[in-house]
């Protein structure tokens, strides 16, 4: 399969014909890497025979098991975040201990006078320092849709035909020509 059945709703500047009814529309459904895209009316996006909306911010809404509640999911996420935070704190304390040990060794080797001059030169007043906290990555704002299996099969066959036509055009010049002589 060339691409997955997950399309993102986007708006375009130029209206083109709808895939189903051929009315001009500026709404397009496109795959994540724009391998495939379909111009569709907003009316067809509500039709379950054409496409279904995928709920959830991470795309896993359609894949969630019915037995899990939101509270259980939140609890598991919180436990995981706590575990990751504790691991990070342990790594930081180990790194601090290692740095402190290296500092003590450097102080013995260089002397305290050299260390004071390094501190004064490394801290320049008014120097810009990057913020330490990283902001979370932005969440995608486009609506997600999955096409009906028959429509998706049509899209796959169209994509396959286009790919085969392009391969045939590349291959055609290398094939031998038909004989041009007459019968003798």
Rosetta blueprint (number, residue, H / E / L):
1 X L
2 X L
3 X L
4 X L
5 X L
6 X L
7 X E
8 X E
9 X E
10 X E
11 X E
12 X E
13 X E
14 X E
15 X E
16 X E
17 X E
18 X L
19 X L
20 X L
21 X L
22 X L
23 X L
24 X E
25 X E
26 X E
27 X E
28 X E
29 X E
30 X E
31 X L
32 X L
33 X L
34 X L
35 X L
36 X L
37 X E
38 X E
39 X E
40 X L
41 X L
42 X H
43 X H
44 X H
45 X H
46 X L
47 X L
48 X L
49 X L
50 X L
51 X E
52 X E
53 X E
54 X E
55 X L
56 X L
57 X L
58 X L
59 X L
60 X L
61 X L
62 X L
63 X L
64 X L
65 X L
66 X L
67 X L
68 X L
69 X L
70 X H
71 X H
72 X H
73 X H
74 X H
75 X H
76 X H
77 X H
78 X H
79 X H
80 X H
81 X H
82 X H
83 X H
84 X H
85 X H
86 X H
87 X H
88 X H
89 X H
90 X H
91 X H
92 X H
93 X H
94 X H
95 X H
96 X H
97 X H
98 X H
99 X H
100 X H
101 X H
102 X H
103 X H
104 X H
105 X H
106 X H
107 X H
108 X H
109 X H
110 X H
111 X L
112 X H
113 X H
114 X H
115 X H
116 X H
117 X H
118 X H
119 X H
120 X H
121 X H
122 X H
123 X L
124 X L
125 X L
126 X L
127 X L
128 X L
129 X L
130 X L
131 X L
132 X L
133 X L
134 X L
135 X L
136 X L
137 X L
138 X L
139 X L
140 X L
141 X L
142 X L
143 X L
144 X E
145 X E
146 X E
147 X E
148 X L
149 X H
150 X H
151 X H
152 X H
153 X H
154 X H
155 X H
156 X H
157 X H
158 X H
159 X H
160 X H
161 X H
162 X H
163 X H
164 X H
165 X H
166 X H
167 X H
168 X H
169 X H
170 X H
171 X H
172 X H
173 X L
174 X L
175 X L
176 X L
177 X L
178 X L
179 X L
180 X L
181 X L
182 X L
183 X L
184 X L
